[in-house]
Structure formats: C-alpha cells, structure tokens
C-alpha cells in the first residue's frame, strides 16, 4: 500500500494498547500512529514546544523509535507537513488520502513522537478527524495553548499530560472547559506546571492503563 506519509504500525505502545483493549472488551482494534521528530528536528524546528521535564527522558528517543530508520521517517513526515504549511487544505487532503487507503484501521494515535507544534498543524488534524468519522483519533499532548476543545469532533480524543511547561492560568482554564472529558479533568488535576505538581501529591491512580485507554479510544 502506497502512502504519502510514514505510519507506524507495530511499535510496542500500539501493541500494548491493542492488547489492553482486547482484554477489556473482547474485540480487536487496529491502531497506527503518525509521528514527527521528538523535541526538535534536524533542521531546528521545535516539535514539542511545551515539553517540560519529559524532554529529559522522552521514550521516543528509546528503543526502535530512536533508531536511524525510524527517526529518518519522522523527519520526512515533518518535511512534508512543513511543505504544505501555507495550504492546510492540501495537507489535510493528503493525510485523508492515506487514511482512506488504510484497510481495517480503527484508531490512529497522533504523536508517539512529537506533539502539536502550532495552531495550524493542530487544526489540520481536527479537520482530518472530521472527514473520517468512523476512525477514532487520539493524542496525549502538552501543547494545550493551541487547543480549542469545542472544535473537536467526537472521534478526536485529546488528553493533556503531565510534565508540561505551561502556566497555572492555562491549567485552570483547561479544568473549567466544558468539553473536557472527566478522564482529562482527572489528569489535569495533577499536571506539572513549571516543574511543580498542581495537586501537591503523587498520583498513584491507574489512569495510564486500561481505564485511560478505554476512555480515550471509545468515542461511541
């Protein structure tokens, strides 16, 4: 199958997520992911503008995701994205063409590596999700200032993660957003802001395992 972009299909996180889903619901899902370079590209483009302490231990730099073949593919993805940074419609069409050629894919994870690095890039994915309502798109992000929760279609699930270099005011606004899911609210209650926990306590809840996975992936 020819695609315009490189899509990850077999990394450890996708396999683990699919296994959790199968165990919890007894059905299979097929997940692929779209990735760009973690933190900063070879050309100097910042791809994780709101990364906090996570930058020091980013898992996208580890294992096969950090190998030359994978990082080169992520660089090519970003280069093609940036080629159309003045034509959001064209970029959305190219991504939708790829998605349309993927048989049996049920879920697409955005950014095992990288993050939403600009407003227009984030809006491109909102548009892609709108044009593919039968596929669930999901992302864990620290780029909260770019997001417009009320613009999300029901099949786009975005969860804020901890260790973000964002202001307390931004976190407060996120918690008050009406469209934010209860899972995301729970995570927002312990987001790290400029290196310190908002809640002041260590979060030991199992929100990173089956409960979080099922809540994020299931949009119907």
N, C-alpha and C positions, 0 to 999 in steps of 0.2 A: 504493500500500500504506500503510495507516494504522498507525502505531506509537505507543506511549506515550512513547518517548524519541527523541532525535535520534541517528542513527547516521551517522558519516562514511563515505563510500564511495569518494571519489575524491581524497583528498589525496596529495601527492607521495610520502610514505613508503610508503603502501599500494601505490601503483602500482609503485614501485621494488622492493618486496618480492615482489610477484607476478611481476615480470619476472625476478628472480633465481631464483625457484622454477621458472619455465618453462624458463629456460636450463639449470638444473642437472638437472631431472628430466623435462623434455619434456611436462609436464602443466600444466593451468591450475588456479589456485586463485582463489576469490573471497573477498576479505577486506574486512570492515567494522571500524570501530573505535567504541568507546564512550568519550566524553570528558566531562570536567568542567573547570572553570576551572583554569588553571595557577597554582600557588603559593597564591593566596588569592582567594576570591570577592568579589563586590561587597558582600556582607553581612558580610564579615570572617572567613568560615570558612576556615581553613587547609586546603588540599587537598594540599600536598606537605610534610608535617611533618618529613621527614628530608632535605630538599633541602640540598645543600652549595653549592659554587661554581657548580654548574649553574644556580642561580637567576639568576645574572648574565647568562647567555647562553642562556636557555631558548628552544629553537626553536619551542615552542608559541605564543610571542608574535610570531613572524615569519610572513611570507607571508600566505596566505589564512586560516591558523589564527588569526591575530591580528586579523582584520577583524571589524567590529562584528556582522555576521550570525552568524559562527561563535562568537564569544565569548558572544553572547546565547543561542545554542542550548546552549552548555555550562553557562551559568548556569541555564537551565531544567532541564537534566538533573539538576544538583545539587539544585535546589529540590525536585524530585520525589523524589529519593533521600532527602533530609532529611525530607520529609513522612512517610516510612514508616520513620524511624529507630527507632521502637518496635515495628515489625512487620516483622521480617526476612522472614518467610514471605510476606507480601503483596508486598513489594518483589521478592523472588525470582520470585513468580508473574507479576508484571507484565513483568519482564525476559524470562522464559521465553516469555511470550505473544508478545513482539516477535520473539524468536529463532525461534519456531515459524512466524512469518509470513514469514520471510526465505527466499526460494527460492534454492537453489543456493549459499548461503553455506557455505564450508568452514572458514573461520578467522575468529576475532574477536579483534582486538587491544584490550586494555584500556589506555586512557590514553596516547594520543599527547600528550594534555594532562591534567595532574593525576596523581594517584597514589592508592594505598590510604591513606586518611586516618584510618582507625580499624580496630579489630579486627572489629567487626560488619559493616562495609562489605566488608572483605576476605572474611569468611566467607560473605557473600551471594553473591559471585562463585564461591566454591568450590561452593556449592550449585547455582548456575546451571549450572556445568560438569558437575556430577554428573547433572543432569537432561537434558543434551544431549550424550551420549557420542559422537555422530557428528560433532561440531564441535570443532575444536581452539581453545582459548582460550589466549592468550599475553600476557605482560606483562613489561616491564622496570621494575624497582622499586627504590626506595631505602628503602621502608618495611619494612625487614627485621624489626624487633621485633614486628610484627603477624603475621608468617607462622608457619604450622605446616606444615612441609614434609611431614610424614607424613599430613596430611589431604588432600593433593592427589590428585584422580583423575588417571589417566594422560593425559587430554586437556587438562589445565591445566598449562601450562609457564610458570614464573615464573623470571626471570633477574635476579639482583642486578646493579646497575650501579654504576659508579664515581662519585666526587664526592659521596658520601653523608656527612652529618653524623652518623655513628654511632660507637660506641665500639669500641676494639680488641677487647674481650671479645666483642662481638656478631659481629664478623668471624670471630674464632676459632671461635665456635660454629657459624657458617654453614659454614665449611670442613670441620667434623667431621660435619656432618649426613649421614646415610647416604643419604637420598633425593635429595640434591642431584646434579644431572646433572654429568657431567665438564666440560661447557662452562661451567656456572655456577661450578664449582670453579675453573676457569681464570680466569674473570673475577674471582672473589673474591680471587684471589691478588694482584690489583693494585687493589683497591678503595681509594679515597682515604678516609682516616679523619681527620676534623677538619682537612682541608687538606693532609695529607701522605700520600704513597704508601706502602702497606704493603710493597711489594716493593722500593721504593727505586730502581727502574729504569723507564724509559719503555717502555710496552707498544706495540710496533710490529707485533704479530701481526694477521692479517686476520680477527679474530674478530667484527668488526662487519659483515662482508659475507656471502658465500654460505654459508660453513661454519656461522656462527652462525645464520643464517636457517633453513637446512635442519634444523639440530639442534633448534631451538626449535619449528618448525612441524610437524615429523613426529613424531607420537606413536605410530604403529603400526609 
